[in-house]
């Protein structure tokens, strides 16, 4: 099992102090071998005894054994470390079948892990927000852009925080306690994403988190957490499941905001006719 899988398997059984350490380990798993047990415990704000107990829970006799295992099995989050897996696709029919099969598995596993109550809560938060702010970086940008495009059909005042002019502070100055921040959180996140969540939380905004990991460092301040599976068939991760969640959320939001959403969508279509900007 990977380190992430080990932690996920035991996470519900961990006491709060151990969960703090689990969060730190997940955040720093790309360079864990460079830290001591004492440093990791200090980052998490827990005792060395808690750290020792935590690593035993993961199945290691000591932290030294854990670190040796980490060094022997470097993290495979970068596509660079997955190049050997490209042989699994082999450029033939069986590779293509495996690729689609894993996407289907991701959808099925995501569905099993999603709570209907969480979906309803996310829709309710989005519906009631004065403004919806959406953010996602790197591979999360495409999903964030898609969410912005679809949510904008249901209501006005939907904004994409990703800003090419680097005016993120100017934009976030308008975030308030009647707003919601929709966050797309995939592996290899940039540090800025966590800082944006902190600023939005400080402003009183609600947080809806679409994440590949329920033990993400961003999960603690979130009001609603929507988990999704993003493992790919070879070199790159798959985003079929999170895209599907966004599509469903948007459709549910439109349904929840009728007839206002209908009037808005009719207005949008009328403007398309005037502009004649869409080819038949």
Phi, psi and omega in degrees: 000145176287165179301317179301316181294322177300315182291316179299322182295326184255358190301316182295337182269353182283145173283163184308319181293323178290326178294324176301317180291322177300319179298317180296317180298319179294320180295325189250020188290347178283342180222033183301326185296345182270357182251154172266167177298322180297318180295316179296320178297320180294319177301322183274347182074035181235170182279163176295329178295320177297318179298315180299317179296320181298314182290331174293323178299329179282354177103011181257143178289330182203169176295326180300320178293320178300312183294324177297321179293319178298317180293327180281340182230080183299150181300142183253031183286328178282140175305334180303320183279358182250008184300329179295332182287346181297337178296337180294333179280322172060004178064024180230184183301320182295324177295319179295319178297318179297320180300310181291327179296319179292322175299318179295320177297319179300317178297315182295317180293321177297317180299317180296328183273347182277140175262132177300326179295322179292321177298314179298320180295319179297316179297317180297318179295316180296319181296317185278353185287140173292318175222144176248122178252135184236137181213142176191134184244168180052233181293344177281349183296318182299319179292321178297317179299318179296317179298317179299316181297318184279316181298330181294341176287331184276325185206158175276182180059045172247123188233140174265119184285336178302119188228117183295337181275003178060038179256037184300321180295319179298318181292317185286347176298339181268354180290130183228184186282358175256008185256171174227141175252120177262114189249129174259116188238100176248166182301154185065042178293155175273155184300329183302329185298315179296325179292323178296317178300318180297317180295317180295319179295319179299327179282353178094004180288150173280154183239124170250121187248120172260110193223150176280347186220120178293345176256022174303148177297341181272354184290327186299315180276358185283144175275324178226132179242124178245108182275148178214151180264132186233011179296136181259176183278340183207254189283319190249151176291164179248138181241025177298314184295310179296324176298321179295320178298315179299317179301315181293318178301315182296316178297320179293324178293318176300315180297322182287339186251013175292148000273358182302319180295323179297315179299319180295316181293324176296319179296317178300315180295323179297320179293322175301320179296318180294317181283339183050044187264353182246127179286140173279000000 
